[in-house]
């Protein structure tokens, strides 16, 4: 077993020099370093938390969201705020059915807490605000830090603090873990939940019988858990009761009276029954608390990415089978844990089924959960063999990946050892094996799918390093020389194909690195420098002197940390502009002309409430284009379907009276406001409708032959608004819908901006139906090697 790094207390008393009344107790002189180490140990967990955040958070806002997943998921989160609907997920004009809800709750909740995208966001807000990027990513980074803390806590509690710190450092500095922790995608909440659940299971196995003791008066750790579960459950239950009261529409074929009471009331009843069970059969051990938390994390993992988190049970089951710890299956706390998991993960699924019915059920479970596993869906690589993830892990865990073979071999050699350290190592080996087997078996393979295996492999490498430091590694020189050669091979591959880092979490792998004219993004110096330094550190490790090993491992760790920080910040700042559209939207916002604002009312009562005492100015929130100034003519177009007015609209002419930061005011003369007098008088008699739709009337932005999701998020959904004129997404390459739109006589003379994929940009001119359109078509921005901004006037 590795030597413990526990620091002895500084008040250890030496034995008396002699017996009898004259014997004296001699206390050694305090050692400053020992006292400092003891103080650090006291706050060590807080230091782990601080280091995780200190390394993961900086620069989170410094590069744009990556298409399509970050922008796709962020747009669903934005729609939650726009529609004020935290149940029925929407995207553009569709119901969003491919993922569970946690990712979108996190994004919407974070943006709402930071005051971003309020009611869906104003025109241009998301494209120019770094806070929007930070808000979208922050919850996922916090989950990344949580996973690291749980990993460290398990190893420090069950093995020793040296292994804990080494595993913490390796996991954190693996490029895949670092980069995905800073992405607003579904994986990190699931992986962090997996890490936490495995850690809690391990604590339950090895220290589960420890008695539960109060930490303040009669309050113990399980009371805290019950409070957290109750708050989470009751908040959801109350929301569902109110939600279905105000939005009682259910999917076709579903007939449930009072669905809110059915769902919310059922949650409250189950929670009450579970608490009553605790009163009858109180929790007495720490292991029971850990198991309850483990099941809660499993449920959070299901809400994050579906049934992948059930890998936890495969790990636990294999461990029980291989070690013969059948007693663990007789623990009734597992049954209470199942109730906990059901309370957390089932309510939203039931609510979504009530709103969307079998259409959601079939797409969500049959296609996205089933077909992806056994048949394959959205597959981008032709190679889907068992070893698919081997090269991915080589890049995603560099430079530590080169030590994984040694760590895996060490697991096999120590598997029969019954010490706690060996059993924890075996558990992590099962974690790595089961995880790799699951994702290798899956017929849908994306690089980031293998992320759940990375922490397990990092722990195995940490164990091997701990062995090597204590002289128990065996053949360290041979392993180190092999690792140095393998590291240089990976470095060579990265120099030849630098996009492999960003491909650790993107959707398409056939999209080129910006290496040709006019971009020439060159990151080879970084790869070369870190590759050489890592190889030198590994060669130093091969020196057959034990005193050299700590310095060699320290050097390798320093290289890994610097490389991961460079990858997360320097590399991503260079690469990200070519994997997203944000800069093009910013240029469009600066160049467009604003003509006014459109407002659609669902009830005349809302029009009456807004305009009855409005005064002579109307405030509009929007990012302002260059040259925008007071005095410009503006039109306020009020859409009032069913109100009995010609064209279902009223237009008020005005002009810009004042300008602020991302806002301006339109002054409406009294004669124009008088057009609303009769509508206001009628409107006060109506009931209120849903929130009015508001959109700046500006030169339209068109997404032409484009379906990369960023066009929706960066425009705050303005390319698919509530009127046919704002439906400017044209995906089909046959151009039928696009030509129908631009041939409308009402659009003659109007200017349009277009975002499309770069290879398609040159073909737009030939498609336009008018001579003026062909002559005026021009490319405005080619700063991104994948997307292009154009403009034309009909």
N, C-alpha and C positions, 0 to 999 in steps of 0.2 A: 504494500500500500504506500502511496506517496506520503511523504512527510507532511504533517500538518503545519500550516503557517500561522497558527494561533499565537498571539503575543501574550506572554505571561503578564499578570498584573504587577504593577510597580510596588505593591506593598507585601510581596512575599517575605515571610519572616524566616530568618536563618535559625537553625537549632541552637539552643543555649550552649555556652562554652562549658558550663559545669552545673551540677545539680546542687540544690540547697538554696538557702535564702539569699545568697549573694550572687546567684546566677543572674545574668543579664541577657535580655533579648537584643540582638544586634541587627539593626535594619540597614540594609545596604544603601549606599548613596544613590539617589534617583538618577536614572539614565534618561537623558533628554530625548534621545531617539526612540527609546522604548516607550516613554510616555506619549510621544507624538504618534507613534504607530498605534498605541491603544486608543487614543482619541480619534484617529482616522477610522479605525475599525468600528468604533461606535456609530459613526455616521456613514459607513461604507455603502449601505443601500442607497442613501441619498446621493452619494457621489456617483453611483452607477446611473441613477436617473438623470443627474445633471450632465454627466458625460454623454449619455445617449442623445439628449436634446441639444447639447452644445455642438455635437458633430453633425446631427441630422438636419437641424433646422436652418442654419445660415444659408442664404442663397436660394431658399425654397421658391421665392417669387421671381428669381432672376432670369428665368427662361420660360417660354410660353408653354401652355398645355399642348400635349402631343396628340395629333390626330391618329386614329379616330377615337380611341377609347376614352381618354381623359375628357375630350370635348363632348363626346356622346353622353357619358355619364353625368358630366356637369350640366349639360342641357336638360337632362331629365330632372336633376336637382333644381335647376332654375325654374322649370315648369311647376314643380311642387309649390314654389313661392308665388308664381304667377297665378296658378289656379287655386291656391290655398287648399290643396288636396294632398294629404300625406298617405293616402291609401292607394288610389287608383292612378298608377304611374302613366305618364304620357310622354310622347316624343313627337314633335311636329304635329301631324294630324292623325297619329296612330296611338294605340295603347302599347305601352312598353312591357313586353312579356318575357324577355330573355334572362333577367336576373332578379334575385330577391332584393329586398328593399333597403338593407342597411347602408349600402354605399350611397344611396340617394338621400337618405335621412342625414347621413354625415355631411354631405356636401351642402344640402339645403340648410341644415342647422348651423353649420359653420358660417356660411354666407349671411344668414339671417342675423347671427350673433354679432357679426362684424359690420352690419349695415350695408352689405353689398347685395345687389340684385333685389332690392325691396320691391315686392309685387311683381317680380320678374325682371326688374332693372330698367333703367331709362335708355334711350337710344345712344348706343356707342359706349355705354359705361363699362361693359365687360372687356371690350377691346383695348381700352386705354388704362384700365386700373390694374396695377400690380397686386393690389389687395385682393382682387377677385381670384387671381392665381394662387396667392397664399392661402386664402380661405378655402378654396377647393381642395388643396393638398394637405392642409394642416392635420385633419383628423387621421389621415393615413400615416403620417409621420409619427403621430402620437402612438398609434398602434404599433409601429415599428419599434419605438422606444419601449413600449410595454412588453413586447416579446423578448427583447434583450434583458430587461429587468427580471422577468420570470425565469429565463434561462440561467442567469447569474445566481438568482436566489436558490434555485434547485441545487445547483452544483456546489455552491458555498455551504448549503445546509447538509448535503448528503456526502460530499467528497472532501474537497478542501478549497480554500479560497484561491489558491494558485490556479488550479484547473478552471475555476469559475471565471477568473479574470482573463485567462488565455482564451477560453471559449467565447467569452463576451467580445474580446478584441477581434478574434477571427471572424465571427459572425458579422459584426458591425462593418468590418473592412472588406467583406466579400462584395464585389461590385454589384451583383444581382440583388443582394439584400439592401445595400445602400441605395441603389437607384430605384427599386420598386417601393421602398419606404417613402420616397419622395414623388410618387405618382398617385394621382386620384383614380385608382382602379381597384377592382374588387379583391385583389390577391392578399395585400398585407393584413387587412382585418382578419381574414381567414387564417393566414399563416401565424399571426400573433396569437390568435385564439387556440390554434393547434399547439403552439409552443407552451402556452399557459396551461392547457388541459393536460398535456403530457407531464409537465413539471408537477402539477397537482396530483396526478396519478402516482408519480414516483414518490412524492412526499407521503401519500396515503399508504403506499406499499411499505416503506421503510420506517416511517415514524408515525403511522396512523393511530397507534394505540396510546399515544401520549394524551394525558387527561386535558380536558378543556378547562382553563382557569380564567377568571375574570381579569380584565386589564384596567377596569375602573369601576369601583363599587361592585355591583353585581352584573355589569355589562361585560359580555364576552364576545369573541370574534363571530360567533354564529348569530348573535343579535344584530350585528352590523350587516351580515349577509341577508337576514330576513328583512331588515329595513330597506336595503337596496332592491331586493326582489319585489317587495311590496310597492315601493315607489314606482318602479318600472312598470309593474302590472297595472296599478291603479291609474296611472297617467294614461296608459293605452286604453284601459277599459272606459274611462270617462270620455276620452276622445272618440271612441267608436260609438258610444251611446249618442253623443251629440252629432257626430258625423252622419249616421244613418237617420237621425231625426230630421236634419236639414237637407240631406240628399238621400231620400228613401228609394230612389230608383235602383232596381236590382236587374241582374242579367235575365235574359229571356229563359223562361222555364223554371225559375227559382221563385218559390212562393213561401216566404217566411214572414209572418206578422211580427212587427217590432224587431227587425234584425239587429238594431243597436243593443236592445236589451238582451236579446238572445246571445250575442257575442260578448258584449261588455259585462252583462250580468253573469254569464257563465264563467268568465275569467275571475270575477270577484268571488263567486261561489267556490271555485277550485282553490283559489288562494286561501280563502277562509278554512276550507277543509284541510288543506296542507298545514296551516298554522295550528289547527286543532290537533292534528296528528302529532305535531311537535310537543304540544302541551301534554298529551297522553304519554308519549314516548320521547322524552327530551334527548337532545344531542349531548353526549358526554365526552367525546374524543375530538381531538383536532383533525383526525383523519376524516370524520364525517363532514366537517366544515369544508375541508379541501375537496372532497368528492362533490359536494353541492356546488361549489364554485366551478369545478371542472365541467359539470353538466351545463351550468349557465354559459360557460365559454363555448362549449360545443354548440349550444343553441345560437349564440352570437355568430359563430362560424357558419351555421346554416343560413342565417339571415344575410351573411356577407356573400357567400358563394355556393350555397346549396349543399348537397350531401358529401362533398369532398372532405369536409371536416370529420366525417365518420371514419376516416383513417385512424383517428384516435382509438376507436374500439378494435380495429384490426391490430394496432400496436399492443394494446392492453391484452387482447385475447392471445396473441402469439407469445407474449411474455409469460402469461399464466400457463400456457400449454408447455412451453419449453422449460420452465422452472418448476412446474408442478405445484404452484401456489393456488391450489383450488379453493382454499379458504376464502380468497378474495371474492369468489362468486357467491358466497353465503352472506355477504354484507348487505343488510336490508337498506342501508343508506343509498345504495344504487337505485333502488326503487323510488325512493323519495327524490333522488336526483333526476329520474325520468320525468317526474311531475314538474320539477323546476324547468327542465328543458322544454317541456310542452307549453308551459305558461309563457315562455319567452319567444319561442319560434313559431307556434301554430297560429296565434290570433291574426297576424297580417295575412298569412296564406288563406285563412278562412274568409277574411274581409275581401281580399282580392277576388276570390272565387265568387263571393256573393255579388260583386260588382261586374265581373267579366265572364263568369260562367265557364263552360267547357272549352271555349275558345282559348282562354288563358291556361286552363288546366292542361290541355293537350299540347300547346306550344311550349309551355314552361317545363312540364315533366317529361312528356314523350320526346320532344325534339331536343331541347337544350340540356336536359339532364340525362336522357337515355341514349338518343342517337349519337350525341357527341362522344359518348363512351364506347359504344359497341360498333358504330358504323363510320363515324367521322363526319364532321361538319366544318365548313369554313377552313378547310385544310389548305395551307399555303405551300408546304414543302412536299415534294414528291417522296422524299425519304421519310418513312414512318416506321422503321424497324425498331427492334428492341433497344438498340444502342443509340437511338436518336439523341438522347439527352446527355450522352457522354461528352461530346464536344461543347455542348451548352454549359455544362458544369465546369469544363476546363476554363472557359472564358468567365463565367459567372462567379467562380470562386478563386480566380487568379489573385495572388500567387499561391494561395493555400491549397488549391486543387492538386498541386503536384505532390502533396504529402498525404492525400486521401488514401492511396493504395497502402501506405504504411499503417495508417490508422485503421483501415479495414482488416488488415492481416492481424493486427494486435488484438482486435475484438475476437477473432477466431481462437487465438492462443489463450486468451483469458476467459473464454466462455464458461469453462468448468469451474472457475474460481468462485467460491461462495462468499467472498467478502463483499461488503456493501459497494465499494468502488467498482469491483468487477461486475456486479449486477446492474449498477447504473450504466456502465459502459455497454453491457449486453442490451439493456433496454434501448439505448440510443442506436445501437447497431440494428436492432429490429426496426426501429423507426426509419432508419436510412434504407434498409432493404425493402420494407413493406411499401414505403412511399415511392421509391424508384420503380418497383414492380407495378404498382397501380398506374402510374403515369406512363410507363412504357407500354402497358397493356392497352391503355386508352387509344382509340383510333383517331381522336382529334388531338393534335399535338401543337402546342405553341411553346415557345422557349420558356416563358415564365411559369408554365404549369409545374415545373420541377422545383420551384422555390421552396415548397414545404420540406424538401429533403436537405436543403442547404444548412439549416441550423444543426441537424443531426450529424451530418458529415463534419461540420465545424467542431462539434463536441468531440468526435472521435479523433480528429487531428489534435485537439487540445490534450486529450488523454495521452496520445503518443508523445507529444512534446514534453509533457510532465514526466513520462517514463524516461525520455532521453536526458532530461535535466538531472534525473536521479541515477543515471547510469543503468537503467533497466530497459532501454530502448532496443538494444540488440541490432547489430548491422547498421548503425546510424550512418557510418561513412558511405556504405553502399546505397542506402536510401537517398542520402543527400546528393550524391553524384548523379543518380538517376533523376532526381527531382530537378537538379540544375539543368540537365539536358532537356527534360520535358518542358521546363519553364521557357527555355529559349525557343523551343518549337512553337509554343503558344504565342510568344512575343512575335515570332516571324509571321504567324497567321494574322495577328492583329495589325501588323504593319501592312500586310497585303490587303486586308479587308477591314478597315477601321469601323465600319458600321456594325460590327458584331456586338459592341457594347450597347448601342441603342436598340439593337434587335432583341435584347434580353426582355423587352416588355412591349414591343410594338406589334402591329397586326400583320403587315405585309413585309416579307423578306426579299421581295424582288425590286424594291424601290432603291434607286441608286444613291450612293454616297455623293455629296456635292464635290466631285473632284475635277470636273471639266470646266470649260469656259461658261460663265465669267466668275465662277465661285472659288475654286481652288482652296477648299477648306483642308488644311494640313494639320493633323494631330500626331504625325509620326514621331516627332521629337519626344513627346510625352511617353508614347509606348516604348520607344527605344531606350530612353533614360531609365524608366522603371524596370524594363526587362533586364538591362545590364546590371542594375543594382541588385535586383532579386537574385540573379544568377550568382553574383559575387557573394551575397549573403549565404546562399545554399552551398557554395564551394567552401566557404569558411566553416560551415557546419560540418563538412566532411573531415575537417582536421581532427585527428584522433586524440584530442585533449579535452577533458571534461570542462575545464575552466573556460574554454573558448565558446562552448555551446550557448551559455546565456547571452553572450554578446552577439553571436550569430543569429539566434532566434530574435533578439531585440532588434537587430538590424533588419531582419525580414519583416518584423511587425511594423517598423517605421516605414519601410517601403510600401507595405500594404496599406497603411493609413494614408500616406501621401497620395498613393495611386487612387484610392477610393475617393478621397476628397477632390482630387483633380478630375476624376471621372464624373462626380456628381455636380461639379461646378464648371471648371474650365471646359471639359469635353462637351458637356451638355449645352453650355452657352454657345459653343461653336456649331453643334449639330442641330439643336432644337429649331432654329429658324427655318430649317429645310424640312421639317416634319410637322409643319403647321401653317396656318393662314393669318395669324394675328397681325403681322406687319402689313399685309395687304388690306385688311379691314381698317387699320389705322390710316392708311393712305386714302382709302375711299372716304372715310369720315372727314378728312381734311379737305378733300377736293369737291365733295358733293354740294349741291345747292338745296337748301331747305325752303320749301314752299309754304309750309304751315303745319297743321296738325289735324289728324282724324280721330274722332271719338265715336264709338258705337255704344248705344244705350240699349239695354235689354228691357227697360221699363221707363216710361215717361216720368215716373216719380224720381228716378235718379237724375234725369236731366233737370227737372224742376229744383231738386235739392242743390245741384251744382250751380245753377245760373240765377236762381231767385235773388240772391244777395251777393252776386259775384263782383259787382263793380264794373269798371270799364277796362280791366286788364285780365288777361288769362296767362297763367304761368306755365311754361313748357320746359321740362327737363330734357336736355340733349347735349351731347358733345357738339361743339360748334365748329363749323368749317372755317378755313382760312378766309379772311375778308368779310366775315359776317359782321354786320353793323346795324345800328339803329336806323329806322326809316325804311327798311326793306319791306315790301308788301308781303302780307301773309294771309292765308285763308284758313279759317277754322271750319272744318267740314263735320257736321253733326249727323250721324247716321241713326235714323229712328224708324226701323222697320215696323210696319203695322200701325204707324201713327196717322196715316191718312194724308201725308204731305207728298207733293210731287217727287218722284224718284226716291222716296223714303230718306230724304236728306235735306238739311238746311245748311247753307253756306254763309258764313259771316266774314266779311272783308275787314281787314285791319292792317296794322303795320307794327314793326318791332319798336317798342318804346324804351325798353331797358335790356341790358345784357349783364349777366353775372357769370360765375364759374359753372360751366355745364348747365346753364339755364338762361332763358330769356322770357320776356313778357310781350304779349301781343295786345295792343290797345285796340279795343273794339268800340267804334262810335255808337252813340245812342240810337241812331237810325238803324244800325245793324242789329243791335241788341233787341230792338222792338220786334224783330222777326220771331222772337221766341216767346212773346207775351202770351199768345193763345195756348201754346204748348205747355208753358209753365202753369197756366191756370188749370188746364186739364190734368197735368201730371200730378198735382198734389192730391188728387183723388185716387191714385193708383197705389198698389203695393210696391215695395222696393224689389228690384231684381238683383241679379248678380253684378259684381263689380264691372263698371264700364271698361271697354277696351280702348286703349289710347295708343296711338302710334304717330310718330313724326312723319309728315308727308314730305319726303325728299326724293331726289333722284334715286330710283329703285336700284337695288343691288340684285343681280341675277346669279344663281348658281347653275352653271351650264355644264351638262354632262358631268356632274360632280355629285358625289355621295360620300363625303369624308367626314361629315358631322360637325367639323369646326365652323363651317359656314352658318350653321344654326346657332351655335353657342355665342360666337363672337358678335353676331348680329342681334343678340338677345331675342331671337325668334322672329325678327322682322321680315325674313324671307318667306314666312308662312303665317301671315296674320289672319284677321277675321274677314277680310274682303278678297274677292277674286283678284283684284289688282295687286295685292301683296303676296299672291302665290307665285313666287318667282324661283322655285326649285324645279329644274328640268333635268331629270336623270337620264332618260332614255336617249340613246344615240340616234334614233330615227328622226328626231327633231320635230315630230308632229305637234306635240304640245307647245314647244318653244315657238314654232312658226305661227301657231294659232294665236298665241299671246301677242307677238310683236306685229302681227298683221291687223290687229284691232285698230280701226280708224281713230279711236280716241287717243291713241298713243303716238300719233304722228307729231313730230317736233320735240318729243321728249328725249332726254338723255338718260342712258342706262350704263351702269358699271357692271362688269362681269368678272366673276372668279371661276376659273376652270383649271383643270390639270394642265401643267406646262406643255406636254406634247400635243394637246388639243388646241392650244391657243391660236395657232396659225390658221386653223380651219374655220374660225368664226366668221371672218369677213365673207367667205364664199356662201355662207348660209343665210346671211341677212337679206331680207326681201326687198329693200329699197336701195336706190342708187346712193342716196345720201348716207344711208347706214353703212354701205360698203366703203364709201370714201372717207367717212369719219372714223371708222373703226381703227383704234390704235392701242398698242400695248403700253401700259403705264408703268408696270413694275415686274421685273424679272429677278428680284433679289432672292427668291426662293427657287430651288431647282425642281420643285414638284408642283407648285401652283403659280398662276399668273393672274394679274389684274389687267383688265382691258376696259375700254369705254367706246360707246358709239352713240350717235344721235339719229333717230329715225326721221 
